[in-house]
């Protein structure tokens, strides 16, 4: 157990130290290839069409509500249905990224290339996400937070990159944001109530993990 803990701490240190480097790499890769997948340029505008643009303040205890979990699962279900057979493309790239036992944000450049490969399907999925968020009354900020807490509760290794924000930053000459660190794969963690709430949804959440990876 001690060996596992030391290994996890090492991964955390790598994530913190490498965040700025990875963000720069992602910036260079996207800025140099964005013309090759112009569809992605639509993403920031699609996200701005989400009706709930209010700032979300996570509860101090980090606890989810049943309503949040239900709405998150519902949005994922809508996006998955819209993608149909194309969801397999996301699954393949998700599996490739997580082949390493210690997959971390250092794999972000590979993820950026994956966006180019699934650009058309991704934009269609983003439109479905926007429609579902509007139906559920969720902001994108809250939706992302729910997803992070849910997958931490399941103990599913996860990484997330805000492609919309990166593209928007490039457009406006700003520095892209650092990537969100990956979830360390050491088993379910977080508040006990979160683990209880996501337990009934384990199968669809695990099946839809590629959507979380691609910010869908």
C-alpha positions as CSV (number, residue, x, y, z in Angstrom):
1,X,0.0,0.0,0.0
2,X,2.9,2.4,0.9
3,X,4.5,1.7,-2.5
4,X,1.2,2.5,-4.3
5,X,0.9,5.8,-2.3
6,X,4.4,6.8,-3.1
7,X,3.8,6.1,-6.8
8,X,0.6,8.1,-6.8
9,X,2.4,11.1,-5.2
10,X,5.1,10.9,-7.9
11,X,2.4,11.1,-10.5
12,X,0.9,14.1,-8.8
13,X,4.2,15.9,-8.8
14,X,4.7,15.1,-12.5
15,X,1.2,16.5,-13.3
16,X,1.9,19.8,-11.4
17,X,5.4,20.4,-12.8
18,X,4.4,19.5,-16.4
19,X,1.1,21.4,-16.6
20,X,2.7,24.5,-18.1
21,X,4.9,22.6,-20.5
22,X,1.9,20.5,-21.7
23,X,-0.3,23.6,-22.2
24,X,2.4,25.1,-24.4
25,X,2.8,21.9,-26.4
26,X,-1.0,21.8,-26.9
27,X,-1.1,25.4,-27.9
28,X,1.6,24.9,-30.6
29,X,-0.1,21.8,-31.9
30,X,-3.6,23.3,-32.1
31,X,-2.4,26.6,-33.5
32,X,-0.4,24.9,-36.2
33,X,-3.2,22.5,-37.2
34,X,-6.4,24.4,-36.5
35,X,-6.8,25.2,-40.2
36,X,-6.8,21.5,-40.9
37,X,-9.9,20.9,-38.8
38,X,-11.8,24.2,-39.1
39,X,-14.9,22.5,-37.7
40,X,-13.5,22.9,-34.3
41,X,-13.5,26.7,-34.6
42,X,-17.2,26.4,-34.0
43,X,-16.8,25.0,-30.6
44,X,-16.4,28.3,-28.6
45,X,-19.5,29.8,-30.3
46,X,-21.5,26.6,-29.6
47,X,-20.5,26.7,-25.9
48,X,-21.6,30.4,-25.7
49,X,-25.0,29.4,-26.9
50,X,-25.6,27.5,-23.6
51,X,-28.3,29.5,-21.9
52,X,-27.0,29.0,-18.3
53,X,-23.8,31.0,-18.3
54,X,-23.8,31.7,-14.6
55,X,-20.7,31.0,-12.5
56,X,-20.8,27.8,-10.6
57,X,-19.5,27.7,-7.1
58,X,-18.8,24.1,-6.0
59,X,-19.9,23.2,-2.5
60,X,-17.0,23.2,0.0
61,X,-17.6,19.5,0.8
62,X,-17.5,18.5,-2.9
63,X,-20.7,16.6,-2.5
64,X,-23.0,15.9,-5.5
65,X,-26.8,15.9,-5.4
66,X,-29.0,13.2,-6.8
67,X,-30.4,15.8,-9.3
68,X,-26.9,16.7,-10.5
69,X,-26.0,13.0,-11.1
70,X,-29.3,12.3,-12.9
71,X,-28.9,15.3,-15.2
72,X,-25.3,14.5,-15.9
73,X,-26.2,11.0,-16.9
74,X,-29.0,12.3,-19.0
75,X,-26.8,14.7,-21.0
76,X,-24.3,11.9,-21.6
77,X,-27.0,9.7,-22.9
78,X,-28.2,12.4,-25.3
79,X,-24.7,12.9,-26.7
80,X,-24.1,9.2,-27.0
81,X,-27.3,8.8,-28.9
82,X,-26.4,11.6,-31.3
83,X,-23.0,10.1,-32.0
84,X,-24.4,6.7,-32.7
85,X,-21.9,4.4,-34.4
86,X,-19.4,7.2,-34.5
87,X,-18.9,6.8,-30.7
88,X,-16.6,3.9,-31.5
89,X,-14.1,6.4,-32.9
90,X,-13.9,8.1,-29.5
91,X,-13.6,4.7,-27.7
92,X,-10.6,3.7,-29.8
93,X,-8.8,7.0,-29.1
94,X,-9.7,6.8,-25.4
95,X,-8.3,3.3,-25.1
96,X,-5.1,4.3,-27.0
97,X,-4.5,7.2,-24.6
98,X,-5.0,5.1,-21.5
99,X,-2.8,2.1,-22.6
100,X,-0.1,3.4,-20.3
101,X,-0.5,2.3,-16.6
102,X,0.4,5.9,-15.6
103,X,-1.5,7.9,-18.2
104,X,-1.3,11.5,-17.3
105,X,-1.6,15.0,-18.7
106,X,1.7,14.3,-20.5
107,X,-0.4,12.4,-23.1
108,X,-2.2,15.7,-24.0
109,X,-0.5,16.1,-27.3
110,X,-1.8,12.7,-28.4
111,X,-5.3,13.8,-27.2
112,X,-5.0,17.0,-29.4
113,X,-4.3,14.9,-32.4
114,X,-7.3,12.7,-31.6
115,X,-9.5,15.8,-31.7
116,X,-8.4,16.4,-35.3
117,X,-9.3,12.8,-36.2
118,X,-12.8,13.0,-34.8
119,X,-13.5,16.7,-35.5
120,X,-16.7,16.4,-37.4
121,X,-18.3,13.9,-35.0
122,X,-17.0,16.0,-32.1
123,X,-18.7,19.1,-33.2
124,X,-22.0,17.2,-33.7
125,X,-21.6,15.8,-30.2
126,X,-20.9,19.3,-28.8
127,X,-24.1,20.5,-30.4
128,X,-26.0,17.7,-28.8
129,X,-24.4,18.5,-25.5
130,X,-25.4,22.1,-25.7
131,X,-29.0,21.2,-26.5
132,X,-29.1,18.7,-23.6
133,X,-27.5,21.2,-21.2
134,X,-30.1,23.8,-22.1
135,X,-32.8,21.2,-21.6
136,X,-31.4,20.3,-18.2
137,X,-30.7,23.9,-17.1
138,X,-27.1,23.2,-16.5
139,X,-24.1,25.4,-17.1
140,X,-21.1,23.9,-18.8
141,X,-19.0,24.8,-15.7
142,X,-21.3,22.8,-13.4
143,X,-21.6,19.9,-15.9
144,X,-17.8,19.6,-16.0
145,X,-17.6,19.7,-12.2
146,X,-20.2,17.0,-11.8
147,X,-18.4,14.8,-14.3
148,X,-15.1,15.2,-12.5
149,X,-16.6,14.4,-9.1
150,X,-18.5,11.4,-10.6
151,X,-15.5,9.8,-12.1
152,X,-13.4,10.4,-9.1
153,X,-16.1,8.6,-7.1
154,X,-15.8,5.7,-9.5
155,X,-12.0,5.7,-9.5
156,X,-11.9,5.9,-13.3
157,X,-8.6,7.3,-14.7
158,X,-9.5,10.5,-16.5
159,X,-8.1,13.6,-18.1
160,X,-9.9,16.6,-19.5
161,X,-8.8,19.4,-21.9
162,X,-11.0,22.5,-22.7
163,X,-10.5,22.6,-26.4
164,X,-13.1,25.4,-26.8
165,X,-11.1,27.6,-24.4
166,X,-7.8,26.8,-26.1
167,X,-9.2,27.7,-29.5
168,X,-10.8,30.8,-28.2
169,X,-7.4,31.8,-26.6
170,X,-5.6,31.3,-29.8
171,X,-8.1,33.4,-31.7
172,X,-7.7,36.3,-29.2
173,X,-4.0,36.1,-28.6
174,X,-4.3,34.8,-25.0
175,X,-2.3,32.1,-23.3
176,X,-4.3,28.8,-23.3
177,X,-5.3,27.4,-19.9
178,X,-3.4,24.6,-18.3
179,X,-5.0,21.1,-18.7
180,X,-7.0,19.6,-15.9
181,X,-4.9,17.0,-14.1
182,X,-5.9,13.3,-14.6
183,X,-7.6,11.3,-11.9
184,X,-5.1,9.0,-10.2
185,X,-6.3,5.4,-10.7
186,X,-6.2,4.3,-7.0
187,X,-9.8,3.3,-6.7
188,X,-13.0,5.1,-5.7
189,X,-12.4,8.3,-3.7
190,X,-14.1,11.5,-2.7
191,X,-17.2,12.0,-0.5
192,X,-19.0,8.8,0.5
193,X,-22.3,10.3,-0.7
194,X,-20.9,10.8,-4.2
195,X,-19.8,7.1,-4.3
196,X,-23.3,6.1,-3.3
197,X,-25.0,8.3,-5.9
198,X,-22.9,7.2,-8.8
199,X,-23.0,3.5,-7.9
200,X,-26.3,2.8,-9.7
201,X,-25.0,4.5,-12.8
202,X,-21.6,2.8,-12.9
203,X,-22.1,0.9,-16.1
204,X,-23.2,3.8,-18.3
205,X,-20.7,6.2,-16.7
206,X,-17.8,3.7,-17.4
207,X,-19.1,3.1,-20.9
208,X,-19.3,6.8,-21.6
209,X,-15.9,7.7,-20.1
210,X,-14.6,8.7,-23.6
211,X,-17.2,11.5,-23.6
212,X,-15.7,12.9,-20.4
213,X,-12.3,12.7,-21.9
214,X,-13.4,14.7,-25.0
215,X,-15.4,17.2,-22.9
216,X,-18.7,15.9,-24.0
